[in-house]
Amino acid sequence: MAGAFGGFFLGTLVAPMMIIVGTMLCLTGLGAFAGVPMIIVGILAPLLGPQFGYGMLKGKCPWCGATIRSGMAHAKGFYCHACSNRILIRDRKFIRATESGPPELEGSSKTAAVAPTT
C-alpha cells in the first residue's frame, strides 16, 4: 500500500478516530478549543491522506540493492534500513552519500576546522 492509495487508506482509518475524540473533547466545555480542530482534521483526513502518499519515493538502495521507501521526499537523505549506509535524494532518485561530499549535503555533524588568518 504505497503512494496515494496508502495515504487514502490511512486517512480513512484516522478520520473516525479524530471525529470521535474531537466530539468527546467538545462535550467537556473547554475541550472545544482542541475538539473542533480535531473534527475538522477528521473530516479532511481522507482528502489530505493521498497528498502525503504522492511524495513517497520507492526504489533500490544504491549500496546494497534492498527495496526502500522514503516518506519524506523533501529530505536531503536518510539511512538504509538494511545496510545502514547513508543515501541522498537528488532529482527524486537515490544516490550514494560519500565522505568526500560537503557536510551540508550529507547531513553530517562534522564541522571543518578553520585556521585563523593573521
N, C-alpha and C positions, 0 to 999 in steps of 0.2 A: 504494500500500500504506500507507494511513494507518489510524490507530486501533488497535483491539485485534488485528486480523489482522496488521498490520505488526509489532506487538510480539511476537506469537506466532512470526512468521517469523524475526525477529531472534533470539528466544530459542532456536529450533531450530537456527539457524546457530552460535550461541555455545556451545551445550551440548556438542557433540563436542570442540570445541577446549579447553574448560575441563576436561573429563574426561580427555582425553589428556595435556595439560600437567600436570594435577594428579597423574595416575598416574606420570608420569616424574619429577616432583619427589619423590614418595613413595619412589621407588627410590634416591634419593640419601641417605637417612637423615635428616639434619636438615631436609631439604626437606619432610618430612612436616608440619611446622608450617604451611607455606603450601599444600602439596598437598592435604591433607584438606579445608580450606575451599573450595579451587577445585573439587574433585569435588562437594561439596555444592551449590555455586552452579551447577555444570554440570547437576546433576540437577534443580534447581529453576528453571533459566532458562526452559524452555518454559512453566512455570506463572506465573512472575513477569513475563514479557515483555508479555503483554496488559495488565497493570496500568499499565505505563508508557504504553501506547498510548491508554488511556481518557482520560488527562489532556490529550491533544493537542487544541489548538484549531485550526480551519481557517476561513478567511474571506477577505474582501477588505480591502485596505489602505484606511483612511478617507481617505488623502491622494491616492493615485494609482489605486486600484482593482485593483492586482495581487493575485493569489491568494497568500496567505501562510499558513504553518503555524507554530504556536508549540508546541514540545515541552515548554515549561515553563509550564504553566497557572498555577503559583503565583507566577510572576514578576510584578513590577509593570508591566513594559513592556520593549520592545525596539525595534530599528530595522528598518525595511522594507528588504529586500534590493534592491528595485527603485529606490526614490526616496530612501533613506537618511533619511527623516523618522522621528521618534520616535512610537511607538504605545503607548498604555496599555491595560491589560486591566482592564475593570470588568464584573462580573457575567457573565463568560465572553463578553464582546463586545469588539471592538477599537474604540477611540476615539482621536481626535487628541490629541496632547500639545501644549499651548500654552505659550508663555513666561510667561503670567500665572499659571500654576498654582504651588503651593508646590513647592520644590525636592525635598522628600522624596517627593513623588508622581512626579516626573519622573525621579528618579534622577540629577539633575544634581549636578555637583560644585561649583556656585556656592554661596557662603555669603553671607548678608546681613550687612552691616556693622551693628554695634550701637553706638550712641552711648553713651558713659559718662554715668551720671547723677551729678550733684553735689548 
